[in-house]
Amino acid sequence: MSIHDSKVVIIGSGFVGSSIAYATMIRGLCTELVLVDIDREKAVGEVMDLSHGLPFVPPVAIRAGGYEECAGAEIIVISAGANQESGQSRLDLVQKNSNILYSILEGIEQYEKNAILLIVTNPVDVLTTLASQHSQIPPERVIGSGTILDTARFRYILSRRNGISANSIHAYVIGEHGDSGVPLFSSASIAGSPLSLQYENTLSGCNQNWQEEITTEVRRAAYEIINRKGATYYGIGLSCAYILQSVLRDEQKVLTVSSYLKDQYGSLGTAISVPCVLGKRGINRRLQVSMNPLETELFIRSAEKLRELVQTI
């Protein structure tokens, strides 16, 4: 599919923002890529480094700038904020990063009110809720990266255990991007066959607690990475480029992103991740997912946890 003129602005050029920029550039997703950062020299340095790779990728104009560059952007990515440190949960960052978000929204809306917002900063569900409530952009155009990375981790872990490509595994994590996220084992499948059947037939040595083990591994993944290298950024960089691709190319992909919408899920009072159909207008619709009673209960608890946190801000 040919790429029309498209402009992506990334606010925040730290590890996450620069990884998103790198993945976006390699995929050739836009014709203009702009990095904005409170540390202007950091943004300029990242742009210089990226620019030296231009001979090896599709044509794109890369530059650093200020909020004025938001004018005319199709997508504005917000990745600026305090990082999660070792021992911290994503929700520990809420007050500091909510204040940063309000400042960023004010800067954006001086120049652009029609772009799609992609919120990446943690706690992403809370910040997506706040952005939906406090910006002039329609809620279907305010997207949180949500559990797209949790879902990728879930599929990777299942693929490793089954000896099957992660691309051939259909499974989702819904709810919070964090400790209360819900891996949906009941609807997970490989080649149309229920995951539970695969485990019964092919993994005779698997113990009875395999679902709990995998859930813990999915939820602990970020902590394990942060303990070893200080931050996570490659996975979310690639995940966000996948979101950008679905929007910019109007691909109608189904991705577990976070949104604050009132639809078949009712008024949850928070942005939360469920499978969504993404295209050039943002979230076209959210899909109803199959859950067993336990998964439904855990999903409701996850929403309640996020809603209570939003109400404290």
N, C-alpha and C positions, 0 to 999 in steps of 0.2 A: 504494500500500500504506500503510495507517495505521501510525503510529509509536506503539508502546507506550512506557510510561515507561522511559527509558533514561538512564544516567549515564555520561559520558565524562570521565575525568580526564587532563589533560595535564601531565606533569612537565617543566618547563623552558619558560619563557615568553620565550625569545629570538626571533630572527627566524623560526626554523623552527617552534617551538611556537606562536607567535602566528599564523603563517600557517595552520597546521593548524586552530587554533581558528576563525579567520575563515572558512575554507572549510567547516568543519563546521557553523558557524552559518548560513551562507548556504544550504546544502543542507537545513537543517532535520533533521539526522540524529539528534538526541537532545533530551531534555527538560531535562537538567541538564548543564552544561558547567563544569568546575572547572579553574582554573589553579593549579599549585603551583610555587613557585620558591624557591631559597635566598635570593633577593632579594625579600622579600615585597612591598615597595613597587613593584617592577617588575611583579609579577603583578597587584597592585591597579590600577596604571595601565593595563595592557592590558585588564583587565576593564571599567574605566570607559569606555575608548575603544570597546570592542566593544558595551557596553550602550547607547551612544547610537545604535546602529544597529538596536536591537530593534524599533522601529516598522515596519521594512521587511522583516522576516524572520519565519518561523514562530515561535511562542512557544517560548522556552527560558530557563531560569533560569541566569544566568552569575554566577560568584563566584570569588574567590580563597580559598585555604585551605592547610592543611598535609596531612601524610600521612593524618591521620584521615579526610580526605575520600575516600580510596581505598575505604573500607568501602561495599559495595553497588554499586561500579562494574562495568559490563559490560565496558568496555575501559579499560585504563590505557596511555596513550601515553608513552613515555620518549624525550624529545628533548633532555634536559639533557646538557651536556658541552662540552669545548673544541671550538672551530670549526676547520675546515681553513683554513689560511692559504696565501697565495700561495707556491708552490714546494713545499708539502707534499703528500704523498699521503695518502689516507684512512688507510692503515695506519700512518702516522707517529703517529697519535693513540692508538694502542692502549693503552699502559700507563696514561696519564693517565685516559682515559675508562673503562677497565675498573675502576679504583679508584672512580670516580664511580658506575659501575653497581652495584657491590657495595653501596655505601652506600644507593643508592636502593632496591634490592631488600630490604634490611633494613628500611627505612622502610615499604615497601609491605606486607610480610608481617606486620607488627604488626597490621594492620587488615583485610587482604583476601588470600585465597588461592585464590579461584575465578574471578577476572577473567581476561580475555584480555589478554596483554601485547603491545603493538605497539612494537617497538624501532626507533627511527629514527636514534639517535646513531651516528656513524661511529667506527671501522669496523664497519658494521652486521652483517656476517656473523659476525665474531669475537664481538661483544657478544651477538648472538643465541645463539651457541653457549654462551657463559658463562652467560647467563640461563637457558638450558635445563638446564645442568648444575648450577647452584647455587641455583635457586629450587624451591619446592615445587609449582609449577604444571606440569601435564602438558605435554610438548614440543609437542603439536599445538595448544596454546593460547598458545605463545610464538612470535610472528610477527615477522620482520624485514621492514622495507620493501623490502629486497633490490633487485632490478633492475627494479622496476616503473617507476622514473623512467628508467633506461637504455632500457627497452623503449619508453617513450613518446618518448624522444629518437630512437631508431631509426626508429620509425614516422613521426615528424615529418619527419626527413631524407628518408626514402623518399617521403613524400607531396609534399614540396617538389620533389624531382627528377622525379617522375612527373606532377605536376599533378593529383593525386587526393587527396581527403580522407583524413586520417590514420585516421579511423574506418573506412575501407573497406580498410585494409591490415592483414593478419594476419602479424605477425612478432614474434619474441621475442628478448630477450637473456637468457642464462642464466649461471650461475657467480657469480663475485664481483661485488659492486657496487663496481666500481673498474677498475683497469688491466688485469685479466685477464678481464673479462667477455667473453662469447662471443656476438656477434650470429649468429643462425641464418639464414643466407641460403638454405640448402638447402631449408628448409621454409616460407620466406616466400612469401606469395601475395597477389594482388590479384584479388578476385572469383573465387576458386577457381583462378586461373591462376598458375602458378609465376612468381615474381619474375624469374627469369633469362630466361624467355620474353618478359616485358614489356620488359626491357632490350634484348633482341635485336631486337624488332619495332618499338619506338617510340622508342628513344633511339640512333639510328644514330651520333650523335657521341660516345657514351660510350666512354671509353678502357678498356683491358683491366684496369686497376687499380681499377675503381670500387668493388669490395668492400673493398679495403684503405683507400681514401679514406673510405668511409662508416664503417668500423670505427674509424679514427683520429678522425673527427669525433665519434662517439658517446663514445669514451673520453676525449676532450679537452674535452668540453662543459663540465664543472664547472670545470676549470682556467681556461678562457676567461672564464667568468662571474666567477669569483673574482678574476681579474686585473683585470677591468673595474669591478666593483662591490663586491668584498670578501666576498661570500657568496652562496649559492644558497638560496632559500626558497620562492618562489612555486610552482615545479614540484613540489617535494616536498610542499608543503602541499596542493595539489590531489590529488596521488597518494595521500597518506595518507587524505584524505577519501573517496576512492574505495574504499580498503580498508575503512574504517569502515562505509561504506554497505553493502558486500557482507556484512559480518558482522552489523551491527545489523538489516538487513532480510532476512537469510538468503537472499541472492540467488544463491548458488552460482556466483559469477563465477569465471572462470579468470584468475588474476593471478600474475605472476612474483614471488612473495615468497620470503623466505629462511626456512628452517626446519632444525631438527636432528632428523631422523627416520630410522629404519632401515626401509626398505621396498624397493621394486624397484631403487632406486639403490645398495643395499648400505650398508655402514657406512663413510661417507666421513670420519668423524671431525671434521666441521665442519658448521655450518649453511651452506646454499648455496641459490641461487635456481634453481628450475625452475617450470614452470606448476603452480599449486596451485588446488584448488577450495575457495573460502572461503565459510563460512556461520556461523551463530550459535554453533557449537561450536568454531570456529577453522578449522584446516586439515582438511577432510574426507578428502582424499587428494591425492597428488601424481601428476601425469600423466606417462607416459613420452613423451619427445619424440623426433622423428625427427632424427638427426644423421648427417652424412657422416663418413668416417673422420677428416678433419682437425678437424672440430668436436668430435668425441668426444675426440680427443687434447688439444685446447685446454681442454675442460671438465675433464678429469682433472687437467691441470696447474693449473688454477685452484683445484680442490679441494685439491691437494697444497700449494699456496702458502698457503692459508688454514689448513690443518691444521698445518703447520709453525709458523705464527705463534701459533696457539692453544697449542701445546705449549711455547712459550717463556714464557708468562705464569705 
